Amino acid sequence: MSSVTWWILAGTIPVALIIMLIAWLTMKMKIESVKRDYALARPDDISNPALNRDDHGHLLWDLKEKTKNPLADLSMEFVINTILRNKYKTFYIEGFNEGYEEKTIVAKTKAKKTAIGIDLALISFNNDFIDRVDILLKNINDSGMIVLVNAPKDKNGKKLLSYLKLTGVRNEFHKINKGIILIAK
């Protein structure tokens, strides 16, 4: 190797180290910036009543045992936490006619059942639900939502999700038990 080549290679080592140091510092500053922004955007979970509940998992078991087709425990806890987290005061139930779901929600959240001015609508999935989406969305308050339980991701569930996407209605699918679709106004 000639001396010129050796000096060129020796000169590139500090340049490469300086470039690596600059890249590392830039990445470190960017990570800190994102962490700081995320920490500011997060709600204060400590003061959230849904997370401070002492009775997680304690549902109305005696009433549930008498109910023919009760809502699954995880789905029921999800609905209760959604009501508490969003500070909903009213709810509407359709498709559950034995009273377990209604009495559990009232006992755990102190929300009231109503048919107009709804904060949260708990609906059991059925195939003709697409026809009812627009009607239900008109009766829901601005920050309210529809919780569609037992919503499988089969042909009918996908048809509903495509309809919601086509109409521009915000929605999410959660795989809790058979499935839950959240539809927000």
C-alpha positions as CSV (number, residue, x, y, z in Angstrom):
1,M,0.0,0.0,0.0
2,S,1.4,3.4,-0.9
3,S,1.8,6.2,1.6
4,V,-0.8,8.3,-0.2
5,T,-3.4,5.6,0.1
6,W,-2.5,5.1,3.8
7,W,-3.0,8.8,4.6
8,I,-6.3,8.9,2.7
9,L,-7.6,5.9,4.7
10,A,-6.3,7.3,8.0
11,G,-8.0,10.6,7.2
12,T,-11.4,9.0,6.6
13,I,-11.5,7.3,10.0
14,P,-12.0,10.6,12.0
15,V,-14.5,11.8,9.4
16,A,-16.5,8.6,9.7
17,L,-16.3,8.8,13.5
18,I,-17.6,12.4,13.4
19,I,-20.4,11.5,11.1
20,M,-21.4,8.6,13.4
21,L,-21.3,10.9,16.4
22,I,-23.5,13.5,14.8
23,A,-26.0,10.8,13.7
24,W,-26.1,9.3,17.2
25,L,-26.6,12.7,18.8
26,T,-29.4,13.6,16.3
27,M,-31.2,10.3,17.0
28,K,-30.9,10.8,20.7
29,M,-32.3,14.3,20.6
30,K,-35.2,13.1,18.3
31,I,-36.0,10.2,20.7
32,E,-36.1,12.6,23.7
33,S,-38.3,15.0,21.8
34,V,-40.8,12.2,20.9
35,K,-40.8,10.9,24.5
36,R,-41.5,14.4,25.8
37,D,-44.3,15.0,23.3
38,Y,-45.9,11.6,24.1
39,A,-45.7,12.3,27.9
40,L,-47.5,15.6,27.4
41,A,-50.2,14.0,25.2
42,R,-51.0,11.2,27.6
43,P,-53.9,11.7,29.9
44,D,-53.3,11.4,33.6
45,D,-54.1,7.8,34.2
46,I,-53.7,8.1,38.0
47,S,-56.9,10.2,38.3
48,N,-58.8,8.0,35.9
49,P,-61.8,6.4,37.7
50,A,-61.8,3.4,35.4
51,L,-58.2,2.5,36.4
52,N,-58.9,3.1,40.1
53,R,-61.8,0.7,40.4
54,D,-61.5,-1.7,43.3
55,D,-64.1,-4.0,41.9
56,H,-62.5,-5.1,38.6
57,G,-63.9,-8.5,37.7
58,H,-66.7,-8.4,40.3
59,L,-69.9,-8.6,38.3
60,L,-73.5,-9.5,39.3
61,W,-72.8,-13.3,39.3
62,D,-76.1,-14.4,40.7
63,L,-78.0,-12.5,38.0
64,K,-75.6,-13.7,35.3
65,E,-76.2,-17.3,36.2
66,K,-80.0,-16.8,35.7
67,T,-79.5,-15.1,32.3
68,K,-79.9,-17.2,29.2
69,N,-77.2,-15.5,27.0
70,P,-75.3,-13.1,29.1
71,L,-72.6,-10.8,27.7
72,A,-69.1,-12.3,28.2
73,D,-67.2,-11.1,31.2
74,L,-64.4,-9.4,29.3
75,S,-66.9,-7.6,27.1
76,M,-68.8,-6.5,30.1
77,E,-65.7,-5.1,31.8
78,F,-64.7,-3.4,28.5
79,V,-68.1,-1.6,28.4
80,I,-67.9,-0.6,32.1
81,N,-64.4,0.8,31.7
82,T,-65.4,2.6,28.5
83,I,-68.3,4.3,30.3
84,L,-66.1,5.3,33.3
85,R,-63.1,6.4,31.2
86,N,-65.2,8.7,29.0
87,K,-67.5,9.9,31.9
88,Y,-70.6,8.8,30.1
89,K,-73.9,9.5,32.0
90,T,-76.4,7.7,29.8
91,F,-76.6,4.5,27.9
92,Y,-78.9,2.5,25.6
93,I,-79.1,-1.3,25.3
94,E,-80.5,-3.3,22.4
95,G,-80.5,-7.0,21.9
96,F,-80.1,-8.0,25.6
97,N,-83.6,-8.4,27.1
98,E,-83.0,-10.2,30.4
99,G,-81.6,-7.3,32.4
100,Y,-78.2,-8.6,33.4
101,E,-76.2,-6.1,31.3
102,E,-78.4,-3.1,32.2
103,K,-78.3,-3.8,36.0
104,T,-74.6,-4.4,35.9
105,I,-73.9,-1.2,34.1
106,V,-76.1,0.8,36.5
107,A,-74.5,-0.8,39.5
108,K,-70.9,-0.3,38.4
109,T,-71.1,3.1,36.7
110,K,-74.3,4.9,38.0
111,A,-75.1,5.7,34.4
112,K,-78.8,5.9,33.4
113,K,-80.6,4.1,30.6
114,T,-82.3,6.3,28.1
115,A,-83.4,6.3,24.4
116,I,-82.5,9.8,23.5
117,G,-79.4,11.8,24.2
118,I,-77.3,8.7,24.4
119,D,-73.7,8.7,25.4
120,L,-73.1,4.9,24.8
121,A,-75.2,2.4,23.0
122,L,-74.6,-1.3,23.7
123,I,-75.9,-3.4,20.8
124,S,-75.7,-7.1,20.2
125,F,-74.6,-7.7,16.6
126,N,-77.1,-8.9,14.1
127,N,-77.1,-9.0,10.3
128,D,-79.5,-6.1,9.8
129,F,-77.5,-3.7,11.9
130,I,-76.3,-1.7,8.8
131,D,-79.8,-0.4,8.4
132,R,-79.8,0.9,11.9
133,V,-76.4,2.7,12.1
134,D,-77.6,6.0,10.7
135,I,-80.7,6.1,13.1
136,L,-78.5,5.2,16.1
137,L,-75.9,7.8,15.2
138,K,-78.5,10.5,15.2
139,N,-79.6,9.7,18.7
140,I,-76.0,9.6,20.1
141,N,-74.4,12.7,21.7
142,D,-71.5,14.3,19.9
143,S,-68.8,12.5,22.0
144,G,-70.8,9.3,22.2
145,M,-70.2,5.9,20.7
146,I,-71.9,2.6,19.8
147,V,-70.4,-0.6,21.2
148,L,-71.4,-3.5,19.0
149,V,-70.6,-6.7,20.8
150,N,-70.5,-10.3,19.5
151,A,-69.4,-8.9,16.2
152,P,-67.6,-11.6,14.3
153,K,-65.2,-10.7,11.5
154,D,-67.1,-12.8,9.0
155,K,-68.9,-11.7,5.8
156,N,-71.5,-9.6,7.7
157,G,-69.0,-8.0,10.1
158,K,-66.7,-7.1,7.2
159,K,-69.7,-5.7,5.3
160,L,-70.5,-3.4,8.2
161,L,-66.9,-2.3,8.6
162,S,-66.8,-1.5,4.8
163,Y,-70.0,0.5,5.1
164,L,-68.7,2.5,8.0
165,K,-65.4,3.2,6.1
166,L,-67.4,4.2,3.0
167,T,-69.6,6.6,4.9
168,G,-66.7,8.1,6.9
169,V,-67.8,7.0,10.3
170,R,-64.9,6.4,12.8
171,N,-64.7,2.8,13.9
172,E,-62.4,0.2,15.4
173,F,-62.6,-3.6,15.6
174,H,-61.3,-5.2,18.8
175,K,-60.8,-8.9,19.2
176,I,-62.4,-9.4,22.6
177,N,-64.3,-12.7,22.8
178,K,-66.2,-12.9,19.5
179,G,-65.3,-9.3,18.6
180,I,-66.3,-5.7,19.5
181,I,-66.8,-2.9,17.0
182,L,-66.6,0.6,18.4
183,I,-68.5,3.2,16.3
184,A,-67.8,6.8,17.3
185,K,-69.6,9.9,16.2
